[in-house]
Amino acid sequence: VAKEKPDLAEEKARLVVEGAENKKALEDTENKILKVLSDSKGNILEDETAIQVLAASKVLANEIAEKQAVAEVTEKEIDAAREGYIPVAFKASVLFFCVADMANIDPMYQYS
């Protein structure tokens, strides 16, 4: 796929990187929430900072979920394109090993 359709290969690589960045952002957000909760004294509903952090994390989580849904659909399309090459690769490998084994039948085929 990388040689036939480089745009699909680049898109797949970009999706992998984006997925890792999204996971990192979610982890950072979870850590912020935990820090705010551990630093909070008294009623959490009265702490404006905690409410703002929770609201911001909810928005970020929703955005990441939307991105991941789009990425999942795109990744399935890329994998489907990639699976189209499997029959050709199988036949090419059979042909290669047939030609490679011809030297066992007759030494004449070893150098031709």
Secondary structure, DSSP 8 states (H G I E B T S, - for coil): -TTT-HHHHHHHHHHHHHHHHHHHHHHHHHHHHHHHHHH--S-GGG-HHHHHHHHHHHHHHHHHHHHHHHHHHHHHHHHHHHHTTHHHHHHHHHHHHHHHHHHHH-GGGG--
